Amino acid sequence: MSASVDPLVRDVAVCIKADLERLTVEMTSMFSEVIPEFRHDDEVRRLMVASTSSNLVAILDILSLGISGDDITVPPAAAEYARRFAQHDLSLEALLRAYRLGEHMFLQQAMTTLRALDRTTHEALAATSRIALLVNSYIDQVIEGLVDIYDNERRRWDARSDATRAAQIRAVLDTEELDLASAEQMLATPLRGWHLAIIIWVPPGSPDPGGLLRTGTAMLAAATGKAPLIITIDERNCWAWISSSGKPTLDADRLDTELRRRPALRMAIGEPGSGLDGFRRTFRDAQRARGVAIANTRADRQLTLHSRIALAGLLLDHLPEVRAFAHRVLGDLMHDDEPTARLRDTLQVFLDARGSFTDAAARMHVHKNTVHYRVRKAEEILGHPVTEHRLELEVALMACAQLGLDGRLAEPGR
């Protein structure tokens, strides 16, 4: 049937081509009226018109010249317009909607042309069916190419924007003489309120690190009720700030629960600070919290709050000295084996419970006699009662637990 209808399809294409300028104007005007994303400035509007015209020319060539669908490619003007759409952070959905609206408008024009040619109903229906099939095939293939073009440009543009943003953030963090007004101008962000810094990262070897980072930022927004300022540092690391007029709140329990569903995600969170100094200080807190998290290979903690590891964070830059101190205080209680680690854990809980065997047993969900036995065993290893040198003992136990001094230190960047 296609052979018999092809001459009529060509006649329709010739008629439309003769009126191409008017159709292009009407189609682009319709896009601007119906789709808000198509209301551009003059420069981008000219590119939109060129994109529309190039697609119409390509469709008319297919109808009039019998070009194979295998040879369909995205016209250069249409490809550039898709890139510009991505650069302006306009939605891909809006772009694709325009293509479907344009397809519908073209088919309406084809039917109007067929009526003017005064052909039989059978011929008109056959030609309409053929045109619709060819136009739909063209639109489908072009859209497939446009999606790739848009996504690639979005990633490239985001990477460039993130690199610039990261450089600006680093300048604000590191330039002490920078005043508040200059910092706000540089970041285009108010800094006079309260801030909470978060570092999100994914260990090496984790699949889809970019997707995990995006998931992490969504978790953070849900746990704080605020949209964070996000800076992507590289494919496995991003920095975030929650800012508000009042002190930011964090649902740590919710965040911890959500993180357990994504075992490869890690977060380190600073403590709230106000103004420019607070913006910097909360980030330094988050950095120390991350350092503690990656230092302890045994704990493998996903969520590290600076408020819970502040002392360990201060010791982080002096690990050899801290290790020597802990070994001097704990002696053989530093041994790297499961039974000794259990004694350290029990002793730490016992001291935190102010020496109450009953309270410690309740916290550890074991019998009171078990706590009593382990404490006495630890005292045998120490060579003195736990009430002696208590402060040094608690600091040494804390360092072992939070910095992993009884195990091998992690490689940087874990």
N, C-alpha and C positions, 0 to 999 in steps of 0.2 A: 504493500500500500504506500510505503514511504516514497517510492519512485514516482508514483502517479501524483502525489501531492506536493512534491518538491518544487515544481515550477510555481505553484501558487504561494508556497512559503517564501520563495525568492521574490515574488511580486510584492508581498507584504513588506519584506525587508527593504526593498527599494523605496517603497512609498514612505516608510517610517524614516529611512535615512535622509530623504529629501526634507523632512521636517524635524531633523535631529536637534537643531538648536533650541526650538521651542520646547521639545520634550525634555531636554536637559534642564532648562530653566524651570519648568513646571515641577520636575522631579526634585530638584535641589530645594526649591521653595517649600515643597511638601515636607521634605526631611526637616528643614529648619522649623517649620510650624508644628510638627507632630513630636519631634524628638528634641528635648532641651539641649542635649549634648552637641547638637549640630548648629547651635547658634554661635558661630565663630566670629573672630575679628576678620578684617578684609583679607589678610594674607592667607590664613587657613581656609577661609571660604573659597578663595580661588583654587586652592588645592582640592577642596571637596568637589567643586565643579569639574575640575580636570579628571578627578577619579571617576565621577559619575559618567562623564562623557566617554572616557576610555573604556569603561565597562559596556556602555551601550554600543560603541563601535565594535567591540569584540563580539558581542551577541549578534549584531547585524551581519558581521562577516561570517559567523558560523551559519546563520540562516541563509545567506545569499551565496556563499561559496562552498558550502558543504564541508567545512573544516571538521576533522575528527575530534571527538571529545578527548582523546588521548593527548592532543596537542594544546589543551587549555592550560594557560598559566595566568598568574595574577598580573594584570597590567602594571607597568612601573608607577604610574600616577596613583593607582589604587593602593599599591604596596607602600608608597611613601605616606599616603594619607593614613593608613593603618598605623604606621610608625609614629606619626604625629599624634594620633589618638592615644597611643600608649604613653608618649612623652608628657602629654597633658593630663595623664591619669584619668582619662575618660573611659567609661566602661566598654568592654568588648561586647557585652549584650546589646548596647545601643547601636554599635556599628553593624552587628549582624541583623538587628531588627530593620535597619535601613535597607539592607540587601533584600530582605524578604518583602518589604513594602515596595521597593523598586521593581522586584519581579512581578508583583501583583499589578502595579501601574503599567508595566510594559505589556503584560497580557491584555489588559483592558484596551490599550492603544491598538494592539494587534487585532482584537475583535472589532473595534471601531473601523479600522482600515478594511477588514474583510467585508463588512457591511457595505462600505463605499464601493468595493469592487463588484458588488452585485453578483455573487456566485451562489450556487444552489446550497441549500441547508446542509446536504451531505458533504459537499466539498468544504464548506466553511467549518463544519465540525471536525472533519479530518485534518484540515490545516491547523485549526486551533489546538487540537490534541498534539500534533507534531511539534508545533512551536512551543507549547507548554513543556513537552518532554525535553526538548533541546535547551530551553532557557533554564529549566530546573536543574538539569545536569551541569550546565555551566555554573550556576550559582553555587551548587553543592561543592564543586571542585575549587572554585575561587575561595569560598568560605574556609575550606580546609586549609588552603595556603595562607589565608589571612590570619587564622588562629595561630599558626606557627610564627608568622611575622610579628604579630602583636605580642605574643608571649616572649619571644626572644628579645624584642625591643624593650619590653617592660623589665625583664631581668637585667638587661644592659643598663638601662636608665636608672633603675633602682640601685644597682651597684655603684654607678657613678655618683648618684645623689647621696648614698650612704657614705661613700668615701669622703665627700665634701663635708657632710654632717659630722662624721667621726672626727675629722680634722678640727672642726669648729669646737666640738665638745672637748677635745683634748686641750685646745688652747684655753678654754674657759677653766678647765680643771687645773692646768699647770701654770698659768700666768697669774702669779699672785698680785701683781700690780694692776690687774684688770679690775675696773670698778663695776658696780652693779649695773648701771645704765648701759655701759659698753657690752657687758656680757649678755644682757637681755636683747640688745640690738643684734648681736652676733648670732644668737640662737633663735631670734624671733619668738621667744618664749618668756613669759613672766617668771621671775625668780624670787619675788618678794615674799611668797608664802612658804609653805612647808613642803619638804621633798623626802622621798624614800627611794633609795637606789637599789636596783636589783641586777645581778649578773646572771644570765642564763647561758648554759653551755651544754654541749653534747660531746661525750667522750669519742676519741678516734675510733673509726671502724663501725660506728652506728649508721644504719641505713637511713636515707632521707633526712639528713640533718636539718636542711632548710625547713622541711615540713614540721619537724619536731620543735624547732625554734618558734615557728608560727603558732603551734599548739601551746607552747609555753607562755607566749605573750597573751593568748586568749585566756588561759588559766589565771594568769596574773590579773587581768582585767576583771574577771569574775570574782576573784578573792579580795579585791580592793574596792570594787565598784567604780573604778576610774579607768579611763583610757590612758595607757602609759605612753610616754615619749620613748620611742624605740630607736636604737642605733645599731645597725648590723655591722659588726666588726669584721667578721669573716664567715665562712660557711658553717662554722661550728660555735660561734660566740656572738652574743648580742648584749648590749647594755640597755637598761630601762630605768626610767624615773617616773614615779607617781607623784604628782604635784597637786596641791590644793590649798585653799585659804586656811583651813584648819589642819591639825596634825593628821596625816593619813592613817587609816586603820587597815589592818591586814587580818584576814581569817586564815591563820596559819594552819589550823586543823583541816580546813577544807582544801587548802593548797597541798598539804601533805598527802591527803587522800587522793586527790587528782593526780599527783605526781606518781603515785604507786601504780597507776594504770599505764604510765609511760616510763618504764624502768630506765631508759637511756637518757632521760632529761635530768638536769641538775640546776639548782637555783641557790644563789647566795644573796642574802638580804641584809642591808645595812640598817642603821637606826635612824628614825626621822630627824631631820635638821631643818632649820629655817634660814631663809635668805641665801645669798650667794655662798657664804661660809658653810651653811648647812647642806647646800647642793653638793659641795665638794666633800664635806666630811662624811656624809652618808655613803658616797661612792667609795671612799677609802675604807669605810667599815665593810662594805660589800666585798671589796678586794681582799681584805683580811679574812673574811668569812670563807671566801672561795679558796684562799690559800690553806686554811685549816682543813677544808673539805678534801682537797686533793692530796694533802700530806698524809692523811690516814687511809691507807689502802684497805685496812680491815673494816672500818666503819661503812665505807661506800655509801655515805649518806646522800640523799637526793636533795633535801632541803636543809640549808644551814643558815641559821639566824645569828647575826652578830651578837645580839643580846644574850645568847646562850653560850657563846665561845669567846667573849671579849678578852678574857685573860689569856687564853691560848693564842688569840690573835696577836697580842703584844709579844708573846714569846716566839712567834713564828720566825722572826729574823735572826734568832739566836739558837737554832736547833742543836748544834754541837754542844754548846754550853748547857742547854736545858737537858739534853740526854745525859751528860756527865752528872748534872745535879740529881736527876731522877735515879740514876744508877747508884750514886752515893747514898741517897735516902732509902731506896727500896732494896738494893742489893740483889739477891737471888729472886726477889719478887718481880723482877723485870723479865724473867725467862719467857721466851716466846713459845708457849705451849698452852693448850686449852685449860688444863687444871689450874695453872698459875694465873691465867687471865681471869678465870672464874673467882679465884681468891681476891684479885685486885678489884674486880667489880663488886664483890660482896663487901669488901672493906670500905670502898668508896660510898656505897649506899649506907652502911652502918654509921660512918662518920657523919654523913649528911643527915641521918636520923638522930643525931645528937647522942649516939651511943646506946640507942634503944634496940635491943634484940627483937622485941615484939614488932616495933614499927618497921624495922628493916625487913623482917620476914614477910610482913604484909605487903610491902612495896615490891618484893621480889617473888611473891607468891610461892614461898617455900616454908617449911616448918622452922620454928624458932630455934630448935636444936641444930638445924643445918647451918644457920647463920652463926650460932655459937661455936660450932666446930670449925667453920672456915676462918672466923676471926682468930681463934686460938692458934690455928695452923699458920695463919699469916704472921702472928706475933712470934711464933717459933722461928720462922724464916727471917724476920726482921731482927730478932734478938732483943726486943724490948716491947713493952706494952704500947698499944696504939695511942694511948693518952700522952705519950712522950713525943715531943717534936711534932705535935699534931698539925700545925700550919704547914710545915715543910712536907709532911706526909700527904696532906690533902692536895697541895700543889703538884707534887710528883705524880700522884694517882690521876689527877686531872690531865696532866700533860700526856701521860701514857694513853689515857682513854681518848682524848681529843686530837692529839697529834700523832698517834700511832707509833710512839717511840719504841714499843716492843716489837715492831715489824719493820720491814723495809720501806723507805720513803718512796713515794710515787715519782715517776718521771714528770718533769714540768709539762704543763699543758694537758694533763690527763682529763 
